[in-house]
Amino acid sequence: MLTINVAVGLAVIVVLRLRRRTEARSRFDEKLTVLIVLALGVLIAPTPVGHAILDFLTQLVNGISRAGQ
């Protein structure tokens, strides 16, 4: 339960950071955003939501690769 709550908090932080204008970001700000997104990914990955996202992306990639053949 704690993992999901921290993940939700990080998701809110990511959304708020990405709403800012691109020109207003420094390199440090961009690196910090990347680190936060990576931490969010690590927290979400082992949860049922993470598995659902992985399954969805797997099906999407398989569908795209089949359509290209």
N, CA, C, O and CB atoms as a CASP TS submission, in Angstrom:
PFRMAT TS
TARGET T0000
AUTHOR 0000-0000-0000
METHOD Language model
MODEL 1
PARENT N/A
ATOM      1  N   MET     1       0.808  -1.197   0.000  1.00  0.00           N
ATOM      2  CA  MET     1       0.000   0.000   0.000  1.00  0.00           C
ATOM      3  C   MET     1       0.851   1.261   0.000  1.00  0.00           C
ATOM      4  O   MET     1       0.537   2.223  -0.701  1.00  0.00           O
ATOM      5  CB  MET     1      -0.919  -0.002   1.187  1.00  0.00           C
ATOM      6  N   LEU     2       1.912   1.263   0.771  1.00  0.00           N
ATOM      7  CA  LEU     2       2.772   2.437   0.843  1.00  0.00           C
ATOM      8  C   LEU     2       3.404   2.736  -0.509  1.00  0.00           C
ATOM      9  O   LEU     2       3.547   3.899  -0.887  1.00  0.00           O
ATOM     10  CB  LEU     2       3.858   2.238   1.897  1.00  0.00           C
ATOM     11  N   THR     3       3.780   1.692  -1.238  1.00  0.00           N
ATOM     12  CA  THR     3       4.411   1.884  -2.545  1.00  0.00           C
ATOM     13  C   THR     3       3.473   2.622  -3.484  1.00  0.00           C
ATOM     14  O   THR     3       3.901   3.526  -4.201  1.00  0.00           O
ATOM     15  CB  THR     3       4.819   0.533  -3.156  1.00  0.00           C
ATOM     16  N   ILE     4       2.210   2.253  -3.491  1.00  0.00           N
ATOM     17  CA  ILE     4       1.250   2.899  -4.388  1.00  0.00           C
ATOM     18  C   ILE     4       1.045   4.360  -3.980  1.00  0.00           C
ATOM     19  O   ILE     4       0.928   5.221  -4.851  1.00  0.00           O
ATOM     20  CB  ILE     4      -0.102   2.140  -4.380  1.00  0.00           C
ATOM     21  N   ASN     5       0.997   4.659  -2.688  1.00  0.00           N
ATOM     22  CA  ASN     5       0.809   6.033  -2.248  1.00  0.00           C
ATOM     23  C   ASN     5       1.997   6.914  -2.642  1.00  0.00           C
ATOM     24  O   ASN     5       1.806   8.049  -3.079  1.00  0.00           O
ATOM     25  CB  ASN     5       0.601   6.075  -0.738  1.00  0.00           C
ATOM     26  N   VAL     6       3.212   6.403  -2.490  1.00  0.00           N
ATOM     27  CA  VAL     6       4.396   7.150  -2.901  1.00  0.00           C
ATOM     28  C   VAL     6       4.388   7.333  -4.413  1.00  0.00           C
ATOM     29  O   VAL     6       4.755   8.394  -4.918  1.00  0.00           O
ATOM     30  CB  VAL     6       5.686   6.431  -2.447  1.00  0.00           C
ATOM     31  N   ALA     7       3.970   6.295  -5.133  1.00  0.00           N
ATOM     32  CA  ALA     7       3.909   6.380  -6.596  1.00  0.00           C
ATOM     33  C   ALA     7       2.906   7.434  -7.038  1.00  0.00           C
ATOM     34  O   ALA     7       3.163   8.174  -7.988  1.00  0.00           O
ATOM     35  CB  ALA     7       3.540   5.019  -7.201  1.00  0.00           C
ATOM     36  N   VAL     8       1.775   7.511  -6.366  1.00  0.00           N
ATOM     37  CA  VAL     8       0.773   8.529  -6.708  1.00  0.00           C
ATOM     38  C   VAL     8       1.341   9.920  -6.446  1.00  0.00           C
ATOM     39  O   VAL     8       1.151  10.836  -7.247  1.00  0.00           O
ATOM     40  CB  VAL     8      -0.536   8.315  -5.893  1.00  0.00           C
ATOM     41  N   GLY     9       2.029  10.072  -5.340  1.00  0.00           N
ATOM     42  CA  GLY     9       2.662  11.364  -5.037  1.00  0.00           C
ATOM     43  C   GLY     9       3.686  11.758  -6.087  1.00  0.00           C
ATOM     44  O   GLY     9       3.727  12.908  -6.525  1.00  0.00           O
ATOM     45  N   LEU    10       4.514  10.798  -6.492  1.00  0.00           N
ATOM     46  CA  LEU    10       5.500  11.094  -7.541  1.00  0.00           C
ATOM     47  C   LEU    10       4.817  11.404  -8.867  1.00  0.00           C
ATOM     48  O   LEU    10       5.274  12.272  -9.610  1.00  0.00           O
ATOM     49  CB  LEU    10       6.469   9.915  -7.716  1.00  0.00           C
ATOM     50  N   ALA    11       3.738  10.709  -9.166  1.00  0.00           N
ATOM     51  CA  ALA    11       3.016  10.981 -10.413  1.00  0.00           C
ATOM     52  C   ALA    11       2.477  12.408 -10.422  1.00  0.00           C
ATOM     53  O   ALA    11       2.530  13.085 -11.449  1.00  0.00           O
ATOM     54  CB  ALA    11       1.862   9.977 -10.602  1.00  0.00           C
ATOM     55  N   VAL    12       1.970  12.858  -9.308  1.00  0.00           N
ATOM     56  CA  VAL    12       1.480  14.239  -9.216  1.00  0.00           C
ATOM     57  C   VAL    12       2.631  15.217  -9.415  1.00  0.00           C
ATOM     58  O   VAL    12       2.482  16.211 -10.126  1.00  0.00           O
ATOM     59  CB  VAL    12       0.792  14.491  -7.849  1.00  0.00           C
ATOM     60  N   ILE    13       3.766  14.947  -8.802  1.00  0.00           N
ATOM     61  CA  ILE    13       4.941  15.818  -8.964  1.00  0.00           C
ATOM     62  C   ILE    13       5.376  15.864 -10.422  1.00  0.00           C
ATOM     63  O   ILE    13       5.697  16.934 -10.939  1.00  0.00           O
ATOM     64  CB  ILE    13       6.108  15.330  -8.079  1.00  0.00           C
ATOM     65  N   VAL    14       5.388  14.712 -11.090  1.00  0.00           N
ATOM     66  CA  VAL    14       5.796  14.666 -12.501  1.00  0.00           C
ATOM     67  C   VAL    14       4.840  15.498 -13.354  1.00  0.00           C
ATOM     68  O   VAL    14       5.285  16.268 -14.205  1.00  0.00           O
ATOM     69  CB  VAL    14       5.836  13.202 -13.014  1.00  0.00           C
ATOM     70  N   VAL    15       3.540  15.353 -13.136  1.00  0.00           N
ATOM     71  CA  VAL    15       2.567  16.116 -13.922  1.00  0.00           C
ATOM     72  C   VAL    15       2.762  17.614 -13.702  1.00  0.00           C
ATOM     73  O   VAL    15       2.734  18.396 -14.653  1.00  0.00           O
ATOM     74  CB  VAL    15       1.125  15.704 -13.552  1.00  0.00           C
ATOM     75  N   LEU    16       2.957  18.005 -12.455  1.00  0.00           N
ATOM     76  CA  LEU    16       3.156  19.431 -12.178  1.00  0.00           C
ATOM     77  C   LEU    16       4.443  19.955 -12.810  1.00  0.00           C
ATOM     78  O   LEU    16       4.473  21.073 -13.324  1.00  0.00           O
ATOM     79  CB  LEU    16       3.182  19.677 -10.669  1.00  0.00           C
ATOM     80  N   ARG    17       5.504  19.152 -12.776  1.00  0.00           N
ATOM     81  CA  ARG    17       6.776  19.590 -13.367  1.00  0.00           C
ATOM     82  C   ARG    17       6.688  19.672 -14.886  1.00  0.00           C
ATOM     83  O   ARG    17       7.287  20.561 -15.493  1.00  0.00           O
ATOM     84  CB  ARG    17       7.905  18.638 -12.965  1.00  0.00           C
ATOM     85  N   LEU    18       5.951  18.760 -15.504  1.00  0.00           N
ATOM     86  CA  LEU    18       5.860  18.749 -16.967  1.00  0.00           C
ATOM     87  C   LEU    18       4.911  19.806 -17.515  1.00  0.00           C
ATOM     88  O   LEU    18       4.933  20.092 -18.712  1.00  0.00           O
ATOM     89  CB  LEU    18       5.417  17.391 -17.439  1.00  0.00           C
ATOM     90  N   ARG    19       4.085  20.385 -16.665  1.00  0.00           N
ATOM     91  CA  ARG    19       3.177  21.444 -17.124  1.00  0.00           C
ATOM     92  C   ARG    19       3.905  22.763 -17.347  1.00  0.00           C
ATOM     93  O   ARG    19       3.402  23.646 -18.042  1.00  0.00           O
ATOM     94  CB  ARG    19       2.054  21.646 -16.118  1.00  0.00           C
ATOM     95  N   ARG    20       5.097  22.895 -16.753  1.00  0.00           N
ATOM     96  CA  ARG    20       5.851  24.135 -16.926  1.00  0.00           C
ATOM     97  C   ARG    20       6.351  24.269 -18.357  1.00  0.00           C
ATOM     98  O   ARG    20       6.500  23.281 -19.077  1.00  0.00           O
ATOM     99  CB  ARG    20       7.030  24.190 -15.947  1.00  0.00           C
ATOM    100  N   ARG    21       6.601  25.488 -18.746  1.00  0.00           N
ATOM    101  CA  ARG    21       7.096  25.745 -20.094  1.00  0.00           C
ATOM    102  C   ARG    21       8.496  25.170 -20.261  1.00  0.00           C
ATOM    103  O   ARG    21       9.298  25.198 -19.328  1.00  0.00           O
ATOM    104  CB  ARG    21       7.097  27.253 -20.394  1.00  0.00           C
ATOM    105  N   THR    22       8.785  24.654 -21.436  1.00  0.00           N
ATOM    106  CA  THR    22      10.079  24.030 -21.710  1.00  0.00           C
ATOM    107  C   THR    22      11.205  25.043 -21.613  1.00  0.00           C
ATOM    108  O   THR    22      12.289  24.708 -21.134  1.00  0.00           O
ATOM    109  CB  THR    22      10.078  23.382 -23.091  1.00  0.00           C
ATOM    110  N   GLU    23      10.979  26.270 -22.054  1.00  0.00           N
ATOM    111  CA  GLU    23      12.039  27.273 -22.061  1.00  0.00           C
ATOM    112  C   GLU    23      12.464  27.653 -20.641  1.00  0.00           C
ATOM    113  O   GLU    23      13.573  28.149 -20.445  1.00  0.00           O
ATOM    114  CB  GLU    23      11.580  28.518 -22.819  1.00  0.00           C
ATOM    115  N   ALA    24      11.607  27.429 -19.656  1.00  0.00           N
ATOM    116  CA  ALA    24      11.902  27.838 -18.290  1.00  0.00           C
ATOM    117  C   ALA    24      12.709  26.791 -17.517  1.00  0.00           C
ATOM    118  O   ALA    24      13.017  26.995 -16.342  1.00  0.00           O
ATOM    119  CB  ALA    24      10.615  28.126 -17.559  1.00  0.00           C
ATOM    120  N   ARG    25      13.049  25.688 -18.154  1.00  0.00           N
ATOM    121  CA  ARG    25      13.738  24.607 -17.456  1.00  0.00           C
ATOM    122  C   ARG    25      15.251  24.696 -17.649  1.00  0.00           C
ATOM    123  O   ARG    25      15.738  24.966 -18.748  1.00  0.00           O
ATOM    124  CB  ARG    25      13.225  23.252 -17.944  1.00  0.00           C
ATOM    125  N   SER    26      15.969  24.469 -16.581  1.00  0.00           N
ATOM    126  CA  SER    26      17.429  24.378 -16.664  1.00  0.00           C
ATOM    127  C   SER    26      17.816  22.912 -16.862  1.00  0.00           C
ATOM    128  O   SER    26      16.971  22.021 -16.782  1.00  0.00           O
ATOM    129  CB  SER    26      18.109  24.970 -15.376  1.00  0.00           C
ATOM    130  N   ARG    27      19.090  22.675 -17.120  1.00  0.00           N
ATOM    131  CA  ARG    27      19.560  21.290 -17.268  1.00  0.00           C
ATOM    132  C   ARG    27      19.365  20.517 -15.978  1.00  0.00           C
ATOM    133  O   ARG    27      18.968  19.352 -16.003  1.00  0.00           O
ATOM    134  CB  ARG    27      21.040  21.257 -17.680  1.00  0.00           C
ATOM    135  N   PHE    28      19.639  21.154 -14.856  1.00  0.00           N
ATOM    136  CA  PHE    28      19.450  20.488 -13.566  1.00  0.00           C
ATOM    137  C   PHE    28      17.992  20.111 -13.368  1.00  0.00           C
ATOM    138  O   PHE    28      17.687  19.024 -12.876  1.00  0.00           O
ATOM    139  CB  PHE    28      19.924  21.388 -12.417  1.00  0.00           C
ATOM    140  N   ASP    29      17.090  21.010 -13.751  1.00  0.00           N
ATOM    141  CA  ASP    29      15.659  20.758 -13.622  1.00  0.00           C
ATOM    142  C   ASP    29      15.247  19.564 -14.485  1.00  0.00           C
ATOM    143  O   ASP    29      14.454  18.732 -14.045  1.00  0.00           O
ATOM    144  CB  ASP    29      14.853  22.011 -14.015  1.00  0.00           C
ATOM    145  N   GLU    30      15.771  19.472 -15.697  1.00  0.00           N
ATOM    146  CA  GLU    30      15.454  18.349 -16.579  1.00  0.00           C
ATOM    147  C   GLU    30      15.995  17.047 -16.011  1.00  0.00           C
ATOM    148  O   GLU    30      15.320  16.019 -16.068  1.00  0.00           O
ATOM    149  CB  GLU    30      16.023  18.588 -17.981  1.00  0.00           C
ATOM    150  N   LYS    31      17.210  17.078 -15.463  1.00  0.00           N
ATOM    151  CA  LYS    31      17.803  15.867 -14.875  1.00  0.00           C
ATOM    152  C   LYS    31      17.008  15.419 -13.658  1.00  0.00           C
ATOM    153  O   LYS    31      16.806  14.222 -13.455  1.00  0.00           O
ATOM    154  CB  LYS    31      19.274  16.114 -14.484  1.00  0.00           C
ATOM    155  N   LEU    32      16.559  16.365 -12.851  1.00  0.00           N
ATOM    156  CA  LEU    32      15.756  16.028 -11.684  1.00  0.00           C
ATOM    157  C   LEU    32      14.430  15.398 -12.097  1.00  0.00           C
ATOM    158  O   LEU    32      13.969  14.453 -11.457  1.00  0.00           O
ATOM    159  CB  LEU    32      15.507  17.272 -10.833  1.00  0.00           C
ATOM    160  N   THR    33      13.818  15.906 -13.152  1.00  0.00           N
ATOM    161  CA  THR    33      12.573  15.333 -13.651  1.00  0.00           C
ATOM    162  C   THR    33      12.799  13.899 -14.124  1.00  0.00           C
ATOM    163  O   THR    33      11.980  13.021 -13.853  1.00  0.00           O
ATOM    164  CB  THR    33      12.003  16.192 -14.793  1.00  0.00           C
ATOM    165  N   VAL    34      13.892  13.660 -14.823  1.00  0.00           N
ATOM    166  CA  VAL    34      14.205  12.307 -15.286  1.00  0.00           C
ATOM    167  C   VAL    34      14.389  11.369 -14.100  1.00  0.00           C
ATOM    168  O   VAL    34      13.887  10.245 -14.124  1.00  0.00           O
ATOM    169  CB  VAL    34      15.472  12.312 -16.164  1.00  0.00           C
ATOM    170  N   LEU    35      15.092  11.804 -13.072  1.00  0.00           N
ATOM    171  CA  LEU    35      15.285  10.964 -11.883  1.00  0.00           C
ATOM    172  C   LEU    35      13.964  10.654 -11.187  1.00  0.00           C
ATOM    173  O   LEU    35      13.746   9.534 -10.724  1.00  0.00           O
ATOM    174  CB  LEU    35      16.235  11.648 -10.902  1.00  0.00           C
ATOM    175  N   ILE    36      13.092  11.643 -11.117  1.00  0.00           N
ATOM    176  CA  ILE    36      11.780  11.421 -10.492  1.00  0.00           C
ATOM    177  C   ILE    36      10.957  10.426 -11.309  1.00  0.00           C
ATOM    178  O   ILE    36      10.297   9.554 -10.744  1.00  0.00           O
ATOM    179  CB  ILE    36      11.011  12.759 -10.349  1.00  0.00           C
ATOM    180  N   VAL    37      10.993  10.551 -12.627  1.00  0.00           N
ATOM    181  CA  VAL    37      10.250   9.625 -13.489  1.00  0.00           C
ATOM    182  C   VAL    37      10.814   8.214 -13.362  1.00  0.00           C
ATOM    183  O   VAL    37      10.048   7.251 -13.332  1.00  0.00           O
ATOM    184  CB  VAL    37      10.301  10.090 -14.963  1.00  0.00           C
ATOM    185  N   LEU    38      12.130   8.073 -13.288  1.00  0.00           N
ATOM    186  CA  LEU    38      12.732   6.750 -13.100  1.00  0.00           C
ATOM    187  C   LEU    38      12.319   6.146 -11.759  1.00  0.00           C
ATOM    188  O   LEU    38      12.008   4.958 -11.686  1.00  0.00           O
ATOM    189  CB  LEU    38      14.264   6.840 -13.190  1.00  0.00           C
ATOM    190  N   ALA    39      12.315   6.949 -10.709  1.00  0.00           N
ATOM    191  CA  ALA    39      11.879   6.461  -9.398  1.00  0.00           C
ATOM    192  C   ALA    39      10.416   6.028  -9.452  1.00  0.00           C
ATOM    193  O   ALA    39      10.044   5.013  -8.863  1.00  0.00           O
ATOM    194  CB  ALA    39      12.075   7.549  -8.319  1.00  0.00           C
ATOM    195  N   LEU    40       9.596   6.790 -10.153  1.00  0.00           N
ATOM    196  CA  LEU    40       8.187   6.435 -10.313  1.00  0.00           C
ATOM    197  C   LEU    40       8.059   5.093 -11.034  1.00  0.00           C
ATOM    198  O   LEU    40       7.253   4.250 -10.642  1.00  0.00           O
ATOM    199  CB  LEU    40       7.431   7.540 -11.091  1.00  0.00           C
ATOM    200  N   GLY    41       8.843   4.897 -12.072  1.00  0.00           N
ATOM    201  CA  GLY    41       8.821   3.627 -12.799  1.00  0.00           C
ATOM    202  C   GLY    41       9.222   2.452 -11.932  1.00  0.00           C
ATOM    203  O   GLY    41       8.614   1.385 -12.011  1.00  0.00           O
ATOM    204  N   VAL    42      10.238   2.638 -11.108  1.00  0.00           N
ATOM    205  CA  VAL    42      10.686   1.569 -10.213  1.00  0.00           C
ATOM    206  C   VAL    42       9.613   1.233  -9.192  1.00  0.00           C
ATOM    207  O   VAL    42       9.435   0.065  -8.845  1.00  0.00           O
ATOM    208  CB  VAL    42      11.982   1.969  -9.501  1.00  0.00           C
ATOM    209  N   LEU    43       8.899   2.234  -8.709  1.00  0.00           N
ATOM    210  CA  LEU    43       7.841   1.991  -7.732  1.00  0.00           C
ATOM    211  C   LEU    43       6.610   1.335  -8.350  1.00  0.00           C
ATOM    212  O   LEU    43       5.953   0.519  -7.704  1.00  0.00           O
ATOM    213  CB  LEU    43       7.444   3.289  -7.073  1.00  0.00           C
ATOM    214  N   ILE    44       6.297   1.682  -9.584  1.00  0.00           N
ATOM    215  CA  ILE    44       5.094   1.153 -10.230  1.00  0.00           C
ATOM    216  C   ILE    44       5.318  -0.253 -10.779  1.00  0.00           C
ATOM    217  O   ILE    44       4.382  -1.052 -10.806  1.00  0.00           O
ATOM    218  CB  ILE    44       4.649   2.081 -11.355  1.00  0.00           C
ATOM    219  N   ALA    45       6.525  -0.572 -11.212  1.00  0.00           N
ATOM    220  CA  ALA    45       6.803  -1.829 -11.912  1.00  0.00           C
ATOM    221  C   ALA    45       6.310  -3.082 -11.188  1.00  0.00           C
ATOM    222  O   ALA    45       5.657  -3.908 -11.826  1.00  0.00           O
ATOM    223  CB  ALA    45       8.270  -1.948 -12.137  1.00  0.00           C
ATOM    224  N   PRO    46       6.580  -3.273  -9.901  1.00  0.00           N
ATOM    225  CA  PRO    46       6.159  -4.537  -9.271  1.00  0.00           C
ATOM    226  C   PRO    46       4.685  -4.592  -8.848  1.00  0.00           C
ATOM    227  O   PRO    46       4.236  -5.624  -8.350  1.00  0.00           O
ATOM    228  CB  PRO    46       7.007  -4.789  -8.070  1.00  0.00           C
ATOM    229  N   THR    47       3.944  -3.535  -9.031  1.00  0.00           N
ATOM    230  CA  THR    47       2.544  -3.500  -8.603  1.00  0.00           C
ATOM    231  C   THR    47       1.640  -4.070  -9.700  1.00  0.00           C
ATOM    232  O   THR    47       2.075  -4.204 -10.843  1.00  0.00           O
ATOM    233  CB  THR    47       2.118  -2.053  -8.251  1.00  0.00           C
ATOM    234  N   PRO    48       0.407  -4.403  -9.374  1.00  0.00           N
ATOM    235  CA  PRO    48      -0.542  -4.862 -10.400  1.00  0.00           C
ATOM    236  C   PRO    48      -0.756  -3.822 -11.510  1.00  0.00           C
ATOM    237  O   PRO    48      -0.970  -4.180 -12.668  1.00  0.00           O
ATOM    238  CB  PRO    48      -1.883  -5.199  -9.752  1.00  0.00           C
ATOM    239  N   VAL    49      -0.698  -2.555 -11.152  1.00  0.00           N
ATOM    240  CA  VAL    49      -0.830  -1.498 -12.168  1.00  0.00           C
ATOM    241  C   VAL    49       0.361  -1.565 -13.133  1.00  0.00           C
ATOM    242  O   VAL    49       0.192  -1.430 -14.345  1.00  0.00           O
ATOM    243  CB  VAL    49      -0.914  -0.082 -11.495  1.00  0.00           C
ATOM    244  N   GLY    50       1.546  -1.772 -12.595  1.00  0.00           N
ATOM    245  CA  GLY    50       2.736  -1.891 -13.437  1.00  0.00           C
ATOM    246  C   GLY    50       2.652  -3.080 -14.371  1.00  0.00           C
ATOM    247  O   GLY    50       3.039  -2.989 -15.536  1.00  0.00           O
ATOM    248  N   HIS    51       2.144  -4.201 -13.862  1.00  0.00           N
ATOM    249  CA  HIS    51       1.985  -5.382 -14.716  1.00  0.00           C
ATOM    250  C   HIS    51       0.939  -5.139 -15.799  1.00  0.00           C
ATOM    251  O   HIS    51       1.100  -5.599 -16.929  1.00  0.00           O
ATOM    252  CB  HIS    51       1.595  -6.606 -13.875  1.00  0.00           C
ATOM    253  N   ALA    52      -0.117  -4.429 -15.466  1.00  0.00           N
ATOM    254  CA  ALA    52      -1.146  -4.108 -16.461  1.00  0.00           C
ATOM    255  C   ALA    52      -0.584  -3.198 -17.551  1.00  0.00           C
ATOM    256  O   ALA    52      -0.880  -3.382 -18.731  1.00  0.00           O
ATOM    257  CB  ALA    52      -2.358  -3.438 -15.786  1.00  0.00           C
ATOM    258  N   ILE    53       0.225  -2.219 -17.154  1.00  0.00           N
ATOM    259  CA  ILE    53       0.857  -1.326 -18.137  1.00  0.00           C
ATOM    260  C   ILE    53       1.794  -2.119 -19.042  1.00  0.00           C
ATOM    261  O   ILE    53       1.805  -1.918 -20.256  1.00  0.00           O
ATOM    262  CB  ILE    53       1.635  -0.187 -17.426  1.00  0.00           C
ATOM    263  N   LEU    54       2.582  -3.024 -18.448  1.00  0.00           N
ATOM    264  CA  LEU    54       3.495  -3.854 -19.237  1.00  0.00           C
ATOM    265  C   LEU    54       2.726  -4.733 -20.214  1.00  0.00           C
ATOM    266  O   LEU    54       3.111  -4.842 -21.378  1.00  0.00           O
ATOM    267  CB  LEU    54       4.362  -4.724 -18.317  1.00  0.00           C
ATOM    268  N   ASP    55       1.656  -5.354 -19.763  1.00  0.00           N
ATOM    269  CA  ASP    55       0.843  -6.191 -20.650  1.00  0.00           C
ATOM    270  C   ASP    55       0.252  -5.375 -21.795  1.00  0.00           C
ATOM    271  O   ASP    55       0.240  -5.826 -22.940  1.00  0.00           O
ATOM    272  CB  ASP    55      -0.280  -6.871 -19.860  1.00  0.00           C
ATOM    273  N   PHE    56      -0.235  -4.181 -21.487  1.00  0.00           N
ATOM    274  CA  PHE    56      -0.806  -3.315 -22.525  1.00  0.00           C
ATOM    275  C   PHE    56       0.254  -2.927 -23.555  1.00  0.00           C
ATOM    276  O   PHE    56       0.014  -2.995 -24.761  1.00  0.00           O
ATOM    277  CB  PHE    56      -1.417  -2.049 -21.893  1.00  0.00           C
ATOM    278  N   LEU    57       1.427  -2.521 -23.070  1.00  0.00           N
ATOM    279  CA  LEU    57       2.495  -2.126 -23.996  1.00  0.00           C
ATOM    280  C   LEU    57       2.979  -3.303 -24.826  1.00  0.00           C
ATOM    281  O   LEU    57       3.303  -3.140 -26.003  1.00  0.00           O
ATOM    282  CB  LEU    57       3.667  -1.520 -23.230  1.00  0.00           C
ATOM    283  N   THR    58       3.032  -4.492 -24.225  1.00  0.00           N
ATOM    284  CA  THR    58       3.429  -5.689 -24.971  1.00  0.00           C
ATOM    285  C   THR    58       2.446  -5.975 -26.092  1.00  0.00           C
ATOM    286  O   THR    58       2.859  -6.259 -27.216  1.00  0.00           O
ATOM    287  CB  THR    58       3.529  -6.901 -24.038  1.00  0.00           C
ATOM    288  N   GLN    59       1.159  -5.905 -25.807  1.00  0.00           N
ATOM    289  CA  GLN    59       0.142  -6.129 -26.839  1.00  0.00           C
ATOM    290  C   GLN    59       0.215  -5.062 -27.925  1.00  0.00           C
ATOM    291  O   GLN    59       0.062  -5.364 -29.108  1.00  0.00           O
ATOM    292  CB  GLN    59      -1.257  -6.146 -26.215  1.00  0.00           C
ATOM    293  N   LEU    60       0.446  -3.826 -27.525  1.00  0.00           N
ATOM    294  CA  LEU    60       0.545  -2.730 -28.493  1.00  0.00           C
ATOM    295  C   LEU    60       1.724  -2.939 -29.442  1.00  0.00           C
ATOM    296  O   LEU    60       1.582  -2.795 -30.657  1.00  0.00           O
ATOM    297  CB  LEU    60       0.688  -1.385 -27.764  1.00  0.00           C
ATOM    298  N   VAL    61       2.884  -3.278 -28.884  1.00  0.00           N
ATOM    299  CA  VAL    61       4.071  -3.492 -29.718  1.00  0.00           C
ATOM    300  C   VAL    61       3.879  -4.702 -30.622  1.00  0.00           C
ATOM    301  O   VAL    61       4.270  -4.668 -31.789  1.00  0.00           O
ATOM    302  CB  VAL    61       5.326  -3.677 -28.842  1.00  0.00           C
ATOM    303  N   ASN    62       3.280  -5.775 -30.099  1.00  0.00           N
ATOM    304  CA  ASN    62       3.025  -6.949 -30.941  1.00  0.00           C
ATOM    305  C   ASN    62       2.065  -6.610 -32.077  1.00  0.00           C
ATOM    306  O   ASN    62       2.260  -7.061 -33.206  1.00  0.00           O
ATOM    307  CB  ASN    62       2.456  -8.101 -30.098  1.00  0.00           C
ATOM    308  N   GLY    63       1.034  -5.824 -31.792  1.00  0.00           N
ATOM    309  CA  GLY    63       0.093  -5.426 -32.839  1.00  0.00           C
ATOM    310  C   GLY    63       0.744  -4.570 -33.901  1.00  0.00           C
ATOM    311  O   GLY    63       0.467  -4.733 -35.090  1.00  0.00           O
ATOM    312  N   ILE    64       1.614  -3.655 -33.484  1.00  0.00           N
ATOM    313  CA  ILE    64       2.310  -2.778 -34.446  1.00  0.00           C
ATOM    314  C   ILE    64       3.277  -3.597 -35.294  1.00  0.00           C
ATOM    315  O   ILE    64       3.383  -3.383 -36.501  1.00  0.00           O
ATOM    316  CB  ILE    64       3.075  -1.639 -33.708  1.00  0.00           C
ATOM    317  N   SER    65       3.977  -4.528 -34.666  1.00  0.00           N
ATOM    318  CA  SER    65       4.949  -5.332 -35.433  1.00  0.00           C
ATOM    319  C   SER    65       4.238  -6.258 -36.417  1.00  0.00           C
ATOM    320  O   SER    65       4.750  -6.508 -37.508  1.00  0.00           O
ATOM    321  CB  SER    65       5.837  -6.163 -34.478  1.00  0.00           C
ATOM    322  N   ARG    66       3.066  -6.768 -36.045  1.00  0.00           N
ATOM    323  CA  ARG    66       2.304  -7.613 -36.970  1.00  0.00           C
ATOM    324  C   ARG    66       1.747  -6.799 -38.117  1.00  0.00           C
ATOM    325  O   ARG    66       1.677  -7.288 -39.245  1.00  0.00           O
ATOM    326  CB  ARG    66       1.168  -8.325 -36.240  1.00  0.00           C
ATOM    327  N   ALA    67       1.349  -5.567 -37.851  1.00  0.00           N
ATOM    328  CA  ALA    67       0.795  -4.712 -38.900  1.00  0.00           C
ATOM    329  C   ALA    67       1.853  -4.330 -39.912  1.00  0.00           C
ATOM    330  O   ALA    67       1.537  -4.080 -41.075  1.00  0.00           O
ATOM    331  CB  ALA    67       0.179  -3.461 -38.298  1.00  0.00           C
ATOM    332  N   GLY    68       3.110  -4.280 -39.486  1.00  0.00           N
ATOM    333  CA  GLY    68       4.205  -3.903 -40.383  1.00  0.00           C
ATOM    334  C   GLY    68       4.667  -5.018 -41.277  1.00  0.00           C
ATOM    335  O   GLY    68       5.454  -4.787 -42.194  1.00  0.00           O
ATOM    336  N   GLN    69       4.195  -6.229 -41.035  1.00  0.00           N
ATOM    337  CA  GLN    69       4.652  -7.378 -41.837  1.00  0.00           C
ATOM    338  C   GLN    69       3.855  -7.574 -43.072  1.00  0.00           C
ATOM    339  O   GLN    69       4.124  -8.497 -43.841  1.00  0.00           O
ATOM    340  CB  GLN    69       4.608  -8.626 -41.039  1.00  0.00           C
TER
END
